[in-house]
Every structure is written in C-alpha cells, then in structure tokens.
Amino acid sequence: MIAENRKARHRFEILDSVECGLMLRGSEVKSLRDGKCSLDEAYGRVSSGELWLIQCDIPEYKPATLWNHEPTRPRKMLLHRREFLRLSGKASERGLTLVPLKLYFNDRGVAKCVIGLCKGLKVHDKREVMKAKEAKRDIDRAMKRK
C-alpha cells in the first residue's frame, strides 16, 4: 500500500470501484517506492476517450535531478475497454465523480490504482451515518457487559 484516500469514504458514497494501471515515469515510480504520494485532492476525468488521474501529488525524486517529473501532472490510467465504457458512461451522469481510493504495488511490482465511482454525501447523510455507528457501538457495549 502506497497511499489511501481515507477522506473519500467520509465525503462520498462509493457506488462502484475498478482497479486501473498507471502510466508513470521512472522518477515517479522511485518516489512511489519511497512511499511518497497524496490522493487527498485527486480525481479522475474522462477526456478524449481516455481516463486521466488529475491532481495526484507525487513529489519529485531528489536523486533524479535533471530527469525529474512535475509533481501534479495528469497521469493516464489504463483499463480494459469494456470497463472504461461502463465507468465513463456512469461518470457522465450528474452528481457522480471518479475518486481514487487506493494506490499500491501489486505482487508483480506494478503500480495500480483503485478508482471509485462516487456520489457526494450531504451533511445530514453524514450525521445519520454517525448516529448509526454510535448506536451500534452502544449496543455492542451493552451486549459485552452481559
């Protein structure tokens, strides 16, 4: 696991998720192997028949000096055509957003990103979730006492 967008689970309702590959430069891979990445402000965008990861901050790799990359450049995401068509069709609906949830290296050492199709939560929705969690916690405590 390189990075996880924990705020996304609080801000959005995740409807669907897909694992994607990333087109990265060498210095970006080295920086990711150091565990440096931020998905807080990142999002996905469908543009000209391709899926792009926008505003993902991968800091420069210091030893790369001359061949370094731009930290927040758009990065192309790789996925099967069938998955792309399904995801892009749903993402074009009003109120739905593509949000990166996790960034990690798989067992073969390839960088992967899990991107989710999300719908924003309203403040009252967040309150209801908090109330439900608190009620469940109280019930568990009561059951534990008996």
C-alpha positions as CSV (number, residue, x, y, z in Angstrom):
1,M,0.0,0.0,0.0
2,I,1.4,3.4,-1.0
3,A,-1.5,5.7,-0.3
4,E,-5.1,5.6,0.7
5,N,-7.8,8.2,0.4
6,R,-9.5,7.8,3.7
7,K,-11.4,11.1,3.4
8,A,-13.2,9.7,0.3
9,R,-15.0,7.2,2.5
10,H,-16.3,10.0,4.7
11,R,-17.1,12.5,1.9
12,F,-18.6,10.2,-0.7
13,E,-20.9,7.2,-1.1
14,I,-18.9,4.7,-3.2
15,L,-21.1,3.1,-5.8
16,D,-18.6,1.1,-7.8
17,S,-14.8,0.6,-8.0
18,V,-12.3,-0.6,-10.6
19,E,-8.6,-1.4,-10.5
20,C,-6.5,0.5,-13.0
21,G,-2.9,0.6,-14.1
22,L,-1.0,3.9,-14.3
23,M,1.4,5.3,-17.0
24,L,4.3,6.6,-14.9
25,R,7.8,7.9,-15.5
26,G,10.8,6.3,-13.8
27,S,11.3,9.1,-11.3
28,E,7.6,8.8,-10.3
29,V,8.0,5.0,-9.6
30,K,11.0,5.7,-7.5
31,S,9.2,8.3,-5.5
32,L,6.2,5.9,-5.0
33,R,8.6,3.2,-3.8
34,D,9.7,5.6,-1.1
35,G,6.0,5.8,-0.1
36,K,5.5,9.5,-1.1
37,C,2.1,10.2,-2.6
38,S,-1.0,12.2,-1.8
39,L,-4.5,11.3,-3.1
40,D,-6.4,13.9,-1.0
41,E,-7.2,16.4,-3.8
42,A,-7.0,13.9,-6.7
43,Y,-9.9,12.9,-9.0
44,G,-10.5,11.1,-12.3
45,R,-11.6,12.7,-15.6
46,V,-12.7,11.2,-18.9
47,S,-11.2,13.1,-21.7
48,S,-10.9,12.3,-25.4
49,G,-11.7,8.6,-24.9
50,E,-9.1,8.2,-22.1
51,L,-9.2,8.2,-18.3
52,W,-6.8,10.6,-16.5
53,L,-5.8,11.0,-12.9
54,I,-5.7,14.7,-12.1
55,Q,-4.1,16.5,-9.1
56,C,-2.4,13.4,-7.7
57,D,0.7,14.7,-5.9
58,I,3.8,12.5,-6.4
59,P,6.7,14.6,-5.1
60,E,10.0,14.8,-7.1
61,Y,12.6,12.1,-6.6
62,K,15.7,14.0,-5.4
63,P,18.4,11.8,-7.0
64,A,16.7,12.0,-10.4
65,T,17.8,15.7,-10.7
66,L,17.7,16.5,-14.4
67,W,15.1,13.8,-15.4
68,N,12.6,14.6,-12.7
69,H,8.8,14.9,-13.3
70,E,6.2,17.5,-12.5
71,P,4.6,16.6,-9.1
72,T,0.9,17.1,-10.1
73,R,0.9,16.4,-13.8
74,P,-2.1,14.5,-15.2
75,R,-1.4,10.7,-15.4
76,K,-3.1,8.4,-17.9
77,M,-5.0,5.4,-16.3
78,L,-5.0,2.1,-18.0
79,L,-8.0,-0.2,-18.0
80,H,-9.9,-2.6,-20.3
81,R,-12.1,-1.0,-23.0
82,R,-15.2,-2.7,-21.5
83,E,-14.5,-1.3,-18.0
84,F,-13.8,2.1,-19.4
85,L,-17.1,2.3,-21.3
86,R,-19.0,1.2,-18.3
87,L,-17.2,3.6,-16.0
88,S,-17.3,6.6,-18.4
89,G,-21.0,6.1,-19.1
90,K,-21.8,6.2,-15.4
91,A,-19.4,9.1,-14.7
92,S,-21.1,11.3,-17.2
93,E,-24.3,11.2,-15.0
94,R,-24.9,14.3,-13.0
95,G,-23.6,14.2,-9.4
96,L,-21.2,11.3,-9.9
97,T,-17.4,11.7,-9.5
98,L,-14.4,9.4,-10.1
99,V,-12.2,9.4,-7.0
100,P,-9.0,7.4,-6.5
101,L,-9.3,5.3,-3.3
102,K,-6.0,3.4,-3.1
103,L,-2.6,3.4,-4.8
104,Y,-0.4,0.3,-4.3
105,F,2.1,-2.0,-6.0
106,N,0.7,-5.5,-6.8
107,D,2.6,-8.7,-6.3
108,R,4.4,-8.3,-9.6
109,G,5.6,-4.8,-8.6
110,V,3.2,-2.9,-11.0
111,A,1.6,0.4,-9.7
112,K,-2.1,0.1,-9.5
113,C,-4.9,2.5,-8.5
114,V,-8.4,1.6,-7.3
115,I,-10.7,4.3,-8.6
116,G,-14.3,4.6,-7.3
117,L,-17.5,5.9,-8.9
118,C,-18.8,8.1,-6.1
119,K,-21.7,10.3,-5.1
120,G,-21.2,13.1,-2.7
121,L,-22.8,12.9,0.7
122,K,-24.9,15.7,2.2
123,V,-24.3,16.9,5.8
124,H,-27.5,15.2,7.0
125,D,-26.4,11.9,5.5
126,K,-23.1,12.1,7.3
127,R,-25.0,12.7,10.6
128,E,-27.2,9.7,10.0
129,V,-24.1,7.5,9.5
130,M,-22.5,8.8,12.7
131,K,-25.7,8.2,14.6
132,A,-25.9,4.6,13.3
133,K,-22.3,3.9,14.2
134,E,-22.8,5.3,17.7
135,A,-26.0,3.3,18.2
136,K,-24.2,0.1,17.1
137,R,-21.3,0.9,19.4
138,D,-23.7,1.3,22.4
139,I,-25.5,-2.0,21.5
140,D,-22.1,-3.8,21.3
141,R,-21.1,-2.4,24.7
142,A,-24.4,-3.5,26.3
143,M,-24.0,-7.0,24.9
144,K,-20.4,-7.2,26.1
145,R,-21.5,-6.3,29.7
146,K,-24.0,-9.2,29.9
